[in-house]
Amino acid sequence: GKHTIFGEVADSASLDVAVQISQVPTDGADRPVEDVVLESVTIHRSGD
């Protein structure tokens, strides 16, 4: 991939979502066979 993203999940429910995304089947180019869509994201900046 072209982009590396660092972060952490906020709670166990968020971790469950991250694990589910990591288990999505991929094709030969390591891309998801079906689109993975994040419907809501909250970003907390350090110090906020």
N, C-alpha and C positions, 0 to 999 in steps of 0.2 A: 504494500500500500504506500501511498504518498504521504499520508498524514498519521502521525502518532499523537494520541490524545492521552493526557494524564488527568486523573481525577480520583475521586473516591465516592462511594455510595453513602447516602445519608443514614440508611437504616436497613433492617433485614428485609423489608418488602422491596426496597430498591435493589438489594443484592439479588433477590430472587429474579427480578426482571433482567438484570445483567447476566445471570446464569442462563436464563431462557434464551436470551439473544445469542449467547456464545454457543448454544447447542442447535442453532438453526442449520439445516442442511445447506451445503454449498456446492457449487459446480467445480469444474476443473481449474477455474481461475480463482478459486476461493472466494467467490461472490455468492451471496445468498440466492438460493433457487427462487424464493419468493421475497418480495420487498419486505424489509423490516421498517416499520414506521413508528417513530416516537411521537405520540400525540401531545405530550406535555413534558416540559423540561424546566427545572428551576435551577438557576445558577447562583451560588452563594460565593461571593468574593472574600478572600482572606481579610479579616478585620471588620467585616460587616456584621 
